[in-house]
Each structure stands twice: as C-alpha cells, then as structure tokens.
C-alpha cells in the first residue's frame, strides 16, 4: 500500500465523519425549530403577556450557533495534516 493510497483512504474517512457531523447539526436545527415553534404556540394560546418564550429561544440559539461554528468553521488537526499531505503528494 502506497502512502498516496493511505492518505486518500484517510481523507475519505474524515470526509465521512464531516458529513456525519453536518447531519447531526441539521437534526439539532430541526429539533430547535420544532420545539421553539411549539413553545411559541403555547405562549400564544395561553397568556400573551410577558414573552417568556424568548429565553429558551435565545439560550438554545446560542448553543446552536456554537454547534454550527464547530461543524462548519473548525477543522480538526487530522484534517489539516491530511490536507497538507495530500497537497504535498500532488506536487
């Protein structure tokens, strides 16, 4: 097995992990939207006085933004090393 084959298979494995992380984020986003729509509906159908639904909306929203940042903006050290190695082998 050549080094090029090893790098390629490792890169494919990391790509699959990246897709899985994105899928988990989209599941998290879906649950966030459905749950907060339900909470808003409860507020709308009951009191309509103090908008208490904003507390879980913004609190959970902060966590969701952090999750998005981790998934879409950060690269693991393995990904950085494999990208460099793949670039070096192509040259």
N, C-alpha and C positions, 0 to 999 in steps of 0.2 A: 504494500500500500504506500503510495507516494504521499509526500507532505501536502501536495496540492489536493489530493482526494480527501485527506484528513481535514484540511481547512474547509473544503466545500461541504463535507458532511456536518462538521461542527457549526458552520454558518447556517445550514438548513435547519438544524436542531434549534438554534437560537431564534431563527425566523418563526418557527412553530411556537416557541414559547412566547414570542412577542405577539403573535396572533391570539394566543390564548389569553394573555393579559388584556388585550383590547376587548376581547369578548366578555371578560369579567367586568370591565369598565362599562360596557354597554348594558349588561344586566343590571349593574348598580344604578346606572342612569335611569333605566326603565322602572326599577323599583322606587327610586326617588320621585319620579314624575307621578306614578300611580298613587303612591302613599300621600304625597302632598296635595294632590287633587282631592283625595278622599278627606283629608284633614280640612282643606278649604271648604269642601261641601258641607261638612259637619258644622263648621263655623257659620257658613251662610244660612243653613237651615235652622240654626238654633238662635244665637244671641244677636249677631251682627253689631255688637257693641265694640268691645276692645278687640283689635285684630291680633289675637294671640297666635294665630297660625303662622305669623312671620318668624316666630322664634325657632320652631323646628325647620322651617323653610331655609332660613339663613344659616342656622347651625349645621344642618346636614349639608347645605350648599357649600360651606367652607371645606368640609371633608371631601365632597365630590370634586371640587376644584383641585384639591391636593392630589386626589387619586388620578385625575386627568393629567396633572403635571408629571406625576411619576410614570404614567403609562406612555404619554406622547412626547415628553421632553427629555427625560433622563435615559441615558444608556448605561448598561451595566459595564463593569470593567472588561468582562469577557467579550462583549460586543465590540468595544473599542479595540481590543487587541486583535480580534479576528478580522475586523475591517482593515486594520493596518497590515496584517499578514497577507490578506487577500490582495490588497493593493501592491504590496511588495512582490508577491508572486506573479502578478500580471506584468510588472515592469521588467 
